[in-house]
């Protein structure tokens, strides 16, 4: 059973008050989701490919949209490819399951290789259909008879600074021992295991530093200002814990790829690992790591001044207008274990259209008025971010990505977004907002959202091909939290394997009058698949402005489970046309719609049990799903009566990562 259940049990526990709920246990709960590798992957986006300008091989535009093969029975065919003699053959019955590729990674020993594992031994001879962000795969090498040690050869070697994903759009020849081919799959994270470049020289900073000191020892330490002005490529500046007050760090020089400039805080000994417990009320501690702070609402605590090849670690900043400011197009920057709070406008402000290859890892931000972190550009990574708000200033955006000159391949993963329900602003949780520039092929995975008004927000017509996977949204039915908002003509995005648990709205379609209305204000050709909506007040809401009908067409809901809701649709205006529900499982929903709008949708091969009425449509049934443990969050049907759904080439696995057979089960889970 997938670890979504651990998350929902944590948030629903009656013993959890707000102090405990927003304490360190949320981080522990987040770790539980992160451990679920490969779970909930639908296997394919099914969307037309937009291209990736950074690819140096064949243009993405030459690849056909994911087509799959609806008639494929999984029967073995002779591919003519060599199968190792140690692979099960002949005497072992083919189970018909397709091979699955996982564990994509770059290792230090071979920088021109992208390694991966397989669920069973495989054979392959070409890289057709595989796309590595910001790189091009030129060959594939398989370790015969094994499930690890396979790799792609990459035209341009990886570096420590790279943040990459890989996807497969079909057409290649990866098969298992029986000729069962690989299914297409959506964006997968590539783990970069290349070590951080080593330093050539050390310098030091302390609260008592300065004067005639040259920074070469703790006894001759620099001030913070001297460090920012004097540090050079290849130097590590060790900054001792202490209360630095209103003495900001202004970085005036750049490093290079093999010799970055590092600014690293420590407690007592350079290289120790200072840390704070991340909660909604984390108290900063000058005895743990350097603490820069001001009551002023102007300026910045750390200013990167548009520099490149910089490493920042183990620092606390409170106050200022921007707690940490890029102040230009930064590239190849690592920000790790940095804690920010109470920025008047922004916490981490990395907003510049050509920012790229920047990594923000294991950080914390709270109560930044405008945004906790905002990043523009391409191929940037936010990993293990804790963003929270309670009281003034009430945070508007928590984690926000913006378009850029290239605007491709950004990643948000393993992050927690937490809002106090008493905050005046309902909040934008993980926002993907083009702002007039391209923003495509974004990956969001393994994140939690609590009491966030717009949980995952996909906004503007340049936002396309986003993959949001394994995201849990929790909250209160009485408030405004939702799992995902499609707005302002966003298109061809996929929400897969997610959970909306006890929140106000599952999915929201919206537009903002006067803001990038595009062609279809509410979004089109988006998909929500293998997702569970449990105990929500509304399943889907449509926001119109001034009574204007909100066109939102050709959106697909497939293999979703909707359970225990007051109302399926809240529609002040008509819902648009050609929106479909296929192979879904609806149970215990009191009303079809609220307000005056008409839901012009179609239902096919779905189960509609204990609803407002019998729902007509091809292949629809109405049977008790007999869930294994609905109160505990296990929506596996306890009856085979839900089998017989239609085959969809873009949904190959279920919520738990089990391959769907030709006799597929309606809803997010296959029957046991």
N, C-alpha and C positions, 0 to 999 in steps of 0.2 A: 504494500500500500504506500502511495506516495506521501512524502512528508508535508504536503499541504495539511494533512490531518493534525500534525503536531502544532502547526501554526494556529489553526482554528481552535484547538483545545486550549492553547495558551490564552488567546484573546477572550474566549468564552468562559474561562474559569471564574466561578463566583468568588474565589478567594483573592482575585487580583483587583486591588484598588488602583487608582491612577498612579500612585507613587511606585508601586511595583510594576504596573503595566508598562510604564515608560522608562523603567530602569534597565539594568543590564540584561534582564531576561529576554528583552526583545532582540538583543544582539545574539543571544544564544539561540533563540528561535530562528533567527535569520540564518544562522549557520546550518540548522537542520535542513532548510530548503536547499542551500548551496550544495549540500552533500549529494543531492539527487541528480546524478549525472545522466543526461540523456532522457530523463523522464518527461512525459507529456509532449514530446516532439511529434507534431502531426505528420512530419515526413516530407512535406512539400508545400510551397506557397501557391503554386498554380497561377501565378501572376505573370503578365507580360514583363519582360526584362527591359529596364530603362537604359542599361549601359553603365559602365563605370569608367569614367575618363582616365582614371589612374591605371587601368589595366594596360599592359604593354603587349599582350598577346592579341589573339583574335578579339575583335570588338564584341562586347556583350550583345550588342544589337543584332549580331548574326545568329544568336541562339533563339530557337523557337520558344514560344511560351510553353510552360510545363504542360505536357499532354497526358502523361501516364499511359495506361492501357487498361481501360475498364473491363476488357474481356480476359485479362490475364488470369489464369487459374493457378499460377505458381508451379506448373508442371515443368520438369527439367527439359532443356533443349541442348543439343550439342553445339557448343560455341567454337569448337576447334582449339580452345585454349588449353595449355598444359595444366594438368592437375597433379599435384604431388602424390606419390604412391602412398604416403602416410595419411592422406586425407581419407575419411570414411567413404567407402564406395562399394557398390555392388551389394554386399551383405547387409548394409544399413539402409533402412527405409528413409527416403527423402521426406523431411517434415514439411517441405513446401515453403518454409519461412525464408524471407530475403535476408541477405547479409546486412549488417548495420555497421557503419563506421563511426568511431568515437575517438576521444583522446587526442584531438589535433593539437600539435605542439611543435615548437621550435627548440632544438637543443643546441647547446653551445659548441659541441664537437663538429657539427656539420651545419654551417649557416645558410647553405643553399638548399636545405631540405626541410620539408614540412612533414613530420612523422604523424602516423595515425595507427590506430588499432582496429581490429574487425571482430565481429561477434563469432565468426567462424572462418576457417581458411578460405582465401579468395584467389581469383586470378584476374588479371587486367593487363591491357597493353597500351591504352591511350588515356589522355586527360580530357577528352571531349566532355563538355557539360560542367566541368569544375571551374569555379571562379574564386580566386583568392583576392581579397581586397588589397589594392595597392601593390599587387604582385601578379606575375603570370607563371602558371605551372607549365613546364615544358615536357615532362615525362613522369611516369608512375612506375615505381618499383615495388613488387610484392615479395614478401618473405614466404617462400613456398611451404605449404603445410602448417603455417603458424598463424597466430592471431595478433601478433605484434611485430614491430620492426618494419612495417610498410612505410613508404614515403613518396612524396612528390618532389621532383627536382624543380627548383625555383630559379627563374632567369636572373633575378637580382637578389643577392644575399640579404638575409634579414640582419637587423641590428637590434641592440638592446632597446631602442626607442620605438620600435614598431608595435602597433596595435592592429590586429588583423582578424578577419572572419573568413570563413569558407562556406560556399553553398554549391549544391549540385542540381542542375536543371535538366538532367537526363541526356540520353544520346550516347553515353559511354558504354564500355564493355566490362565493367566490374561485375563478376558473377561468383557464386559459391561453387562447391564441388559438383553440384548437380545442374549447374547452368541457371539457377535462379538469379535474376539480375537485381542490382541495387535499385531501390526506390530513390526518387528525387528527394532532397532534403533542403530545408530552409537554412538561414544563416546559423552557423555554429562558431563559437569562440575559439580562437587559436591561442593556446597558452604559450607565452613567450618566456622561456627558461634561460635566456642568455643573461649571464651575470652583469650587474652594474659595473661600468668602467671604474677601474681602481684609481685612487688619487696618487699624485706625484709628490705632494708636499702638504703639510699641515699648518694651519694658522688657528688662532684662538681669540675668543671674545668673552668678556666677563663684564658684570655690572661695574666693577672697579677699574676696567681697562681704560687706556687712553694715555694722553700726555706724550712722552717720548718713546712709548712702547712700539715695537715693530710687529707684534702679533705672532711671534715665533714660538711662544710658550705661554702657559697659563699665567706665569708671573709677569710676562710682557704682553698681556692681552690687548687687543684692539677694543675700541668702542663699536657699537653696532653701526654707526655711520661710517667709521673708518673701514670696517669690513666690507660694507656695500661699495665703497669707492675703490678699495685697493685689491680685493680678491681677484685672482687671475685664473685663467684656464689651467686645470690640473690640480687646483688647490682645494682642500677640504677645510672649511672654516668651522671649527668646533665651538659651539656657543653654550656656555655653561648656564645651568638653571639659575633663575633669579628674576627679580622684579625690575624690568628695564623701563617701566613707566612709559611716558610718551617719547620714546626714542625709536622711531621707525627704522626698518631695514629698506634701504633704497639701493637696488642692485644696478650698478652702472656698467658692468662689463659682461661679455658673453664667454662661454666655454666653447668647446668643439666636441665632435662626436666621440672621440676617444678620451678626451680630457675635459669633462664638464667642470663647472664650479659648483661645489657643494656647500650648503649651509645646513649644518646638522646640530640640533640641540642635544644636550645630555644632562644627566642628573649629577653624578659625581665623577664618573670616569668616561672619557671619550669612547664612544662605541657602545655604551650601555643602552638599554631600550626603555626610555621613559614612556609612560602611557597613562591615560586617564580612563576611567570607566565611562562609557558613553551612555548617557541617559538624557531625558528631556531637560533635566536640571543639573547637568554636569557642572561642578564647581571647578574653576580653573585654579591651578596650584603652582605658584612661582617656584616652589621648592622641587618640583618635578621636572620642569623644562622651562626654557626662556618664555617670559610673559611680557608682551608689549601691549599697552593699553592706553586709552584716552577717553575722556568724557566728551570730547569734541565730536561733532557730526560732520566734520570735513576731513579731507586728506585720506591717507591710506596707511595701514600699519606695516604692510609689506608691499613694495612696488617693484615689479619685475622689469619695468621700463622697456618692454618689447624685446628682452634679451632671449638668447637661445642656449640650449644645452646647460640648463640649470637644474640642480637638485635641491629641494627644500624638505627637511624632515624635522619633526619633533619641536614644534613651535606653537605657542598660544597667542592669539590676538583678540582683543575685545575693543569694541567701539569703532570710531572713525566713520567716514562715509562709505569707503570700500575697505573692508578688513584686509583683503588681499587683492591687488589690482594688477592685471597684465600690462595695461597701458601701452598697447601695441600688439602686433602679430607675433606672439611667442610661438616657438616651435621646439620640439624635443625637450620638454620640461617634465620632471617628475616631482610631484607634490605628495608627500606621504606622512601620515600621522600628524597632520596639522589641524589645530582646533581653533575655530572662529566663532564669535558670537557678538550680537548687538551691533552689527554694522547698520548704519542708518539707512543705506540703500542696498548694499550687496555684501555678501560674505566673500565667496570666491568669484571675482569678476574677471572672467577670461574671455571677454567678448571682443573678438576681432576676426574679421571674415577669413583671414588666411592662417589662423591658428591651426596647427596640426601636430600630430604625433606627441600630444601632451597627455600625461597620465596622472590622475588624481586618485590616490589609493589609501584606504584605511583612514579617512578623514572625518571630521565632524563640523557641523555648522548649525547654529540655532539663532532664532530671532533676528534674522537679517530682513529688513523691511521689504525691499523689492524682490530679492531672490537669494536663496541660500547659495546656489552655485549656478552660474550661467556660462556656457561654453559655445562658441561659434566655430565654424570651420569644418575640418575633415579628419577622420581617422584618430579621434581622441577617445580616451577611455576614462570612465568614472567607475571605480570598483570599490565596493565596501564603503560607501558613503552613508553616514547617519545624518539626516537632515530633519530638524524638528522645530516646532514653534509652540510657545505658550505665552500668552500675554503680549504686552507691547514691546517692540513693534510686532504686529501680527504679520507673519510672513505671507507674501503673495505667491511667488513661485518658489518651489523647493529645489528641484533639479530641472534645469531648463537647457535644452539644446536648440541652437539656432542655425540657420543655413549659412553657407559660406561661398566663396568663389568656386570651390569644388563641391563641398557639402555632401561628402559620402563617407560611409563606413564608421560612423560614431557608435560607441558602445556604452551602455549603462547596465551594470550587473551587481548582484549581491548587495543591494542597497536597501535601506529602510527609510521611509518617509512617515513621520509621525506628527499629527496635529492635535492640539488640545481642542475638544469640541466647543469650548467656550470662546475660542478666538473669533474675532469679528470677521476675518476673511476666511472663506471656505477653502481657498488654496488650490493651486495647480501643482499636482504631485510630481510626475515625470512628464514634462512638457516637451514636445517635439514641434517646434514652431519655426516655419521657414523664414518669415519676415521678408519676403521678396527675393530670396535666394534659394538655390536647390538644397534639399535635405533628404537624401535617399539612402536606402539600405542601412537603416539604423537598427541595431540589435538592443533590445531590452529584455533581460532575463533574470530570474531568481531574485525578485524584489518583493518587499512588503509595503503596503500602503494602509495607513490607519486614519480614518475620519477625514479623508481628503475629498474635497468637492469635485475636482476633476482629476481622477486618479492618474490614468495614462491619458494625456491630451495630445491628439494628432491634429494639427492645425495649419491650414493654408494649402493651396493647391499644389505647391512644390513639395509637399511632404508625401512621399510615396515609398512603397516597398519596405515599410517598417515591419519588423518581426518583434512582437511582444510575447514572451513565453514564460510560463511558470511564475506568474505574478499573482499575489494574494492581496485582495482588498477587503478590509474588515472595517466595521464601524457600527453605527446605530441607524435603524430604519427610520427613526424620527428626524434624521438630519439630512444633509445633502450629499453624502459621500457616494461616489460611483466608481466603477472599475475602469471604464474607458469612455472618452468623448471623441467622436468624429465630428470635425467642424470645418467650415469654410473650404469645402471642395477637396478635402484630402482623399486619396484614392489608392487602391491596390495595396492596402496594408493588411496584415494578418495578426489576429489575436489568437494564441493557441495554448491550450493546456493551462488556463488560468482559473482562478476561483474568486467569485464575488460572494462574500459570506456576511450576511446580516447587515447589508448596507441599504441605502435609500434607493439607488438606481443601479441596474446592471450596466446598460449601454445607453449613452446619450448621443443623439444627433443634434447639432446646433449650428447656428450661424451668428455672426456679429455684423449687424447692418453697417455698411461702410468699410468693412475690413475684409479685403481679399475674397469677394463673393465667388469669384471664379465662374464655373459653368453650373455646377450643382452645389448650392450652399452647404448642404448637410453631408456631403461626401458620397462617393459611389465606388462600386466594385471593391468594397472592403469585405474581409472575411473574419468571422468569429467561429472557431472550431475547437472541439474537444474541451469546452469550457463549462464550468458548473456555476449556476446562479442559485444560491440557497438562501431562503429566508430574506429576500429583498422586498421592499415595499412595491417597487415597480420593476418590471423587466426591462422595458425600453421606453425612453422619453424622447419627445421631439420638441425642440424649442423653436418657435417662430417669432418674428418681430412684426408688430402692427397687423397681425392677422394674415400676413403673407404666407402662402403655402410654402412649405420647406421641401424642395425637391431633393430626395435622397434615394437614389435608385440603384438597382442591381447589387445590393449588398446581400451577402449570404451568411446564414447561420447554419452550421452543419455539425451534427453529432454533439449538440449541446444538451445539457440537462437543466431544466428550469423547475424549481421545486419550492413549494410553500411561499407563495407570493400573494399579496392583495390583488394586484392588477398587472396584467401583461403589458399594456400600453398606456402611456399618458400622452395624449395627443391634442394640444390646443389647435393644431392645424393638420391637414392631410399628410400622410406619411410618405407620399411618393409612390412609385410603381416598381414592379419587378423585384421586390425584395423577397427573399425566399428562406424558408425553414425546411431543411431536409435531414432526415434521420435524427430528429431531435426527440427528446423525452420530456413531456410536460406533465406535471403531477401536482395536484392540490393548489390550483390557482383560482381565486374567487371570481374575478371580473376580467373581461376582455379589454375594455378601454375606459379611460377616464377623460372627461371634457368632450369637446365636440368633434374632434378629428376622426377620420375613418382609416383604419389600418388596411391599406390595400396590399396585402401580402398573401403569399401562397404557402401552404403546408403540404409536404409530400413525404411519404414513408416515415411518418412521425407517430409517436404514441401520445395520445391526449387523454389522460386519466384524471377524473374528478375535477373537470374544468367548468368554465362558465356554460359551455355547450359542446355538443359533438362537432368536431372540426372536419369539414369535408376535404377531400383531396386524395390523389392516387396513392395507394399503399398505406394510408393512415389506419391505425388501429386504436383501440381503447381498452387497455388491460392494466390491472394493478401491477406496477413494476416490481413490487415486493423487494424493495431495496434492502441490502444486507444490514445496513446500520445508518439510516438517514440522520438521526439525531447526532451520531458520532461522525458524520461526514463521509460515510462510505456509500456511494450511490451505485455500487455494482448491482445490477438487477438480479433478483433471486429466481427468475423464471426465464426459460428459453423462449417464451412467447414474444419477447421483444426482438428476437432475431428476425432476419428477413428484410433488413433495410437495403436500400439500393447502393451499389458500389460507386464510390466517389474517388476519382484518381488523385485528388488533392488531400485526402485524409486516409493515410495508410496505417496509422497507429492510434491507440486510444489514450485516454487521460493518464494511464499508468505506463504507457510505452509498449503495450502489448500489440503485436501486429494484428490488424483486422483481417478476418477471413472473408471469403466471398459471401458467406451467410452472416453478414455483419449485424451487430446489435445496435438498436436505436439508442441514442444518448451518448454521453461522454465515455462510458465504460463498456467494454465487452463483458459478456457473462463469463463466469469462471469456467 
